[in-house]
Each structure stands twice: as C-alpha cells, then as structure tokens.
Amino acid sequence: MYLSKTRLLAAVVPALAASVFGSAARADETIKIGLSVPLSGSGVVWGKGADWMCKKAAQEVKDTGGVKVKGKVYNFQCISYDNKYTAAEGTKVAQTLLNRDGVRFMAATGTAPALAAQSLTERQGVLFFTESWGKSSKGPKFPMTFSLINSPFEIVPAMIQYVRTAHPEVKTIALLNANDATGREVEAISRPMWEKAGVKVLSSDFYERGTTEFQPIAARLASLKPDIIDLSSVPPADAGQVFKELDVRGFKGVKVTDNGSGIDGIVATGGPAVNGVYMGAAVAFDGPSVTDHQRKTNSEAHAYLGESLSSPPIGYYDVIYMLKTAMEKAQSVDPKDVAAVLPSIRFKTFYGGETGFGGKDIYGSNQQPILPVYITQIEDGKIVDRARIDPRKD
C-alpha cells in the first residue's frame, strides 16, 4: 500500500512543476537528487517550495550547459516524497529513494525525518544534505552529511542581540516548541542562549504537531505575563493561531518566531495579531538590495506556492549549486569524492554572490553553509527587513 502512495506522490509533484520547468535536460547522464520533505500538514509550504526550488536550480544548470565531469555532461533530476515531518515516514521515504529510485544524493527537511534517514545514508555512502535544526546530525562522525540552511546556532544569537537592543526593557521570556526531535533540539539550544543573555525563562513548553486548538496553550503562556514569547520551532500556520489566541488574551509583549519563514501562512491564520512579530528565517523581496533574479524567482514561486520564498526552500536551490561546484572540482560524481571537496568549495548561493562552508568551531567540522541571517518583522501584514547579519566568509 505504501509503495502505491509513494508512486503517486512521485508522479504528482513533478507533474505540478512540469509546466514551469519543462522537460528533462539532454545530457550524457542524469543525477537524481532525492528529497524527503513535508508535502502535507503544517510544513507543506516548505516541502512544495523545496521541490520547486530544486527544480528551478536544476533548470538553470541545464540552461547553462550542465555539470561537466571528465568530458561528460550531467543534469539533475529532483525526486520528492512526503515525509510528513515524522521519523516513521522519513524512514519509508529514505528507503524508497535509496533502494527503489537508486539516489546517491539526498536532502531532507525536519530533524526527525533527517535523523531517521541519516542512519541509512551514512551507511550506504550517500551524500546527505539536511535542514535539521539540531546539532546531533552534524560533526566528524557524519562525513557524508552537510547542512543546507542556517540553524538556531546561527539564527538565535542574532535574534537575541537584535531584540535586546530594540527592547532593552525585556527581562522575561516564555518559549514554545513542537514536541518532536526538531523542537527538543531547538529548545536545548535556544533556552540557554536566552538565559545567558540575561533573560529569565519563565516556561519552556511543547505542543503536538497537528494540534488545531491553541486556546489552552495561549492561555498558559499569557498567564505568565512574560516580556517576550518565542515560538521557536513552530511552523508559520501554527504560529499565527497561537499569536491570535494570545492577542485575544491581551498579550502586548515582544513576539518572536525564530522559525518564522513566510508571511502568507502566519497572516492567514493570525491576521492582525501577527503584526510586530520578529522572524528569523524569512526574506523580504521588495527592498533595494534585492536582485532582479531574486525578485523574478520569488514572483514565479509565489504564483505556484501561494507564498513567498523563505530560507527552507532556498536551501534546496543552493544544494544544486553546491553539488555542481563540488562535482566539477572533484571531477567525479561519486558521493564520497564530492563530500571530500565540499568543505573547500565556494558555490553560488541564492542570497547573492558565492559562499562556502564553516562551522567547525560549533559542530566539529565544516558542514554548515556560511549564509546571511535576516531579522525581519511583520508590519501591516508585510515583511520588513530589520537587520541582515553577514558572517565573515573565509
């Protein structure tokens, strides 16, 4: 039964984007990129966006001549399945991609699905890219694993610095995370960071993904009367509902979602209550620094997704250029050869220009892309840039 559903997903997702990106490129060979992403539930916009951006970058590579390795030309094919943001489905998707589709390069969204897949990818020598927000999937023990996007180790310190500067009066905070591997790891990172910054943590609660009634959660958070409420790992649609319920209860403090990645989902469920929310994974596409390529791509993506691009889908654009650059440097499409050169490359990033990998001081090895951190805020239902922190690119 599972395989029939999986085949249906494999057929539906590529078909949805076919009108945008056209047919597969003519090349000597095709390199399959397997995507384990949420194509249902509260994280669906990230999964659909990941599939779309992967195909967008693959088309760009095709249009500029493909990947050239030892006289051959390769193009990329993105294959996406729904991991439902769970470990169980993440395992099934990984098994399908690796054993049936034969992928040797894979990417995943969600800590639980990523950890479930990683035990297979590392053992089988598959090059694996994750959007896991935790630290447990990184380091020298996992030489075949690399990150796609910023994690709380990059986002939370920037958010804390900005909020503390903009609101020097704040002294207390309440945290809310999803009760899964992602939420648990994010909480373990963000809580001590807020405490170290001199902000007292009044509570650190968890909720179940799939929750539809947020009144009890909001009532508890509001009753504590914190200066800040941080919905650390809560998806946009859920975050909007929480902030709406908090507004009903008269909460007037600082509102933060480090995981905030888009305006449409959070506004759709939260309405005016989300005005003022600070987000750590969203990108504004109407400022003077936005390039024509970024603006055009975002416009196309919005027409397909119903929401602007954000950090999670952008990571799947970048992974194509990570692979192209590393393959051409290694002059190999063997995953182990590609993994060996990845830490030393500089690749084209959707954020503009080129960048490379770092993070050895935090994770023990250079597996983290060096990307800008954006602090944005919702103002009158729109995203407004508040700060862009560009880390040093060594």
C-alpha positions, 0 to 999 in steps of 0.5 A, spaced: 500 500 500 505 504 501 509 503 495 502 505 491 502 512 495 509 513 494 508 512 486 503 517 486 506 522 490 512 521 485 508 522 479 504 528 482 509 533 484 513 533 478 507 533 474 505 540 478 512 543 476 512 540 469 509 546 466 514 551 469 520 547 468 519 543 462 522 537 460 528 533 462 535 536 460 539 532 454 545 530 457 550 524 457 547 522 464 542 524 469 543 525 477 537 524 481 537 528 487 532 525 492 528 529 497 524 527 503 520 533 505 513 535 508 508 535 502 502 535 507 500 538 514 503 544 517 510 544 513 507 543 506 509 550 504 516 548 505 516 541 502 512 544 495 517 550 495 523 545 496 521 541 490 520 547 486 526 550 488 530 544 486 527 544 480 528 551 478 536 550 480 536 544 476 533 548 470 538 553 470 544 548 470 541 545 464 540 552 461 547 553 462 550 547 459 550 542 465 555 539 470 561 537 466 565 531 469 571 528 465 568 530 458 561 528 460 555 532 461 550 531 467 543 534 469 539 533 475 533 530 476 529 532 483 525 526 486 520 528 492 516 524 497 512 526 503 515 525 509 510 528 513 515 531 518 515 524 522 521 519 523 516 513 521 515 516 514 522 519 513 524 512 514 519 509 508 521 515 504 529 514 505 528 507 503 524 508 497 529 513 494 535 509 496 533 502 494 527 503 489 529 510 485 537 508 486 539 516 489 546 517 491 544 524 493 539 526 498 536 532 502 531 532 507 527 537 511 525 536 519 530 533 524 526 527 525 525 525 518 533 527 517 535 523 523 531 517 521 534 517 514 541 519 516 542 512 519 541 509 512 545 514 508 551 514 512 551 507 511 550 506 504 555 512 502 550 517 500 551 524 500 546 527 505 544 534 505 539 536 511 535 542 514 535 539 521 535 544 526 539 540 531 546 539 532 546 531 533 546 530 525 552 534 524 560 533 526 566 528 524 562 522 525 557 524 519 562 525 513 557 524 508 552 529 511 552 537 510 547 542 512 543 546 507 540 552 511 542 556 517 540 553 524 538 556 531 546 556 532 546 561 527 539 564 527 538 565 535 544 569 537 542 574 532 535 574 534 537 575 541 542 581 540 537 584 535 531 584 540 535 586 546 537 592 543 530 594 540 527 592 547 532 593 552 526 593 557 525 585 556 527 581 562 522 575 561 521 570 556 516 564 555 518 559 549 514 554 545 516 548 541 513 542 537 514 536 541 518 532 536 526 531 535 526 538 531 523 542 537 527 538 543 533 540 539 531 547 538 529 548 545 536 545 548 539 550 544 535 556 544 533 556 552 540 557 554 542 562 549 536 566 552 538 565 559 545 567 558 543 573 555 540 575 561 533 573 560 529 569 565 525 563 562 519 563 565 516 556 561 519 552 556 513 548 553 511 543 547 505 542 543 503 536 538 504 537 531 497 537 528 494 540 534 488 545 531 486 548 538 491 553 541 486 556 546 489 552 552 496 553 550 495 561 549 492 561 555 498 558 559 503 562 556 499 569 557 498 567 564 505 568 565 505 575 563 512 574 560 516 580 556 517 576 550 514 569 547 518 565 542 515 560 538 521 557 536 520 551 532 513 552 530 511 552 523 508 559 520 500 556 520 501 554 527 504 560 529 499 565 527 493 561 531 497 561 537 499 569 536 491 570 535 489 566 541 494 570 545 492 577 542 485 575 544 488 574 551 491 581 551 498 579 550 502 586 548 509 583 549 515 582 544 513 576 539 518 572 536 518 566 531 525 564 530 522 559 525 518 564 522 519 563 514 513 566 510 508 571 511 502 568 507 501 562 512 502 566 519 497 572 516 492 567 514 491 564 520 493 570 525 491 576 521 492 582 525 495 579 531 501 577 527 503 584 526 510 586 530 512 579 530 520 578 529 522 572 524 528 569 523 528 565 517 524 569 512 526 574 506 523 580 504 523 581 496 521 588 495 527 592 498 533 595 494 538 590 495 534 585 492 536 582 485 532 582 479 533 574 479 531 574 486 525 578 485 523 574 478 524 567 482 520 569 488 514 572 483 514 565 479 514 561 486 509 565 489 504 564 483 505 556 484 506 556 492 501 561 494 507 564 498 513 567 498 520 564 498 523 563 505 530 560 507 527 552 507 526 552 500 532 556 498 536 551 501 534 546 496 536 551 490 543 552 493 544 544 494 544 544 486 549 549 486 553 546 491 553 539 488 555 542 481 561 546 484 563 540 488 562 535 482 566 539 477 572 540 482 572 533 484 571 531 477 567 525 479 560 524 481 561 519 486 558 521 493 564 520 497 569 524 492 564 530 492 563 530 500 571 530 500 571 537 496 565 540 499 568 543 505 573 547 500 568 549 495 565 556 494 558 555 490 553 560 488 548 561 493 541 564 492 542 570 497 547 573 492 554 572 490 558 565 492 559 562 499 562 556 502 562 552 508 564 553 516 562 551 522 567 547 525 568 551 531 560 549 533 559 542 530 566 539 529 567 540 522 565 544 516 558 542 514 554 548 515 553 553 509 556 560 511 549 564 509 546 571 511 541 571 517 535 576 516 531 579 522 525 581 519 518 583 522 511 583 520 508 590 519 501 591 516 501 584 514 508 585 510 515 583 511 520 588 513 527 587 513 530 589 520 537 587 520 541 582 515 547 579 519 553 577 514 558 572 517 565 573 515 566 568 509 573 565 509 
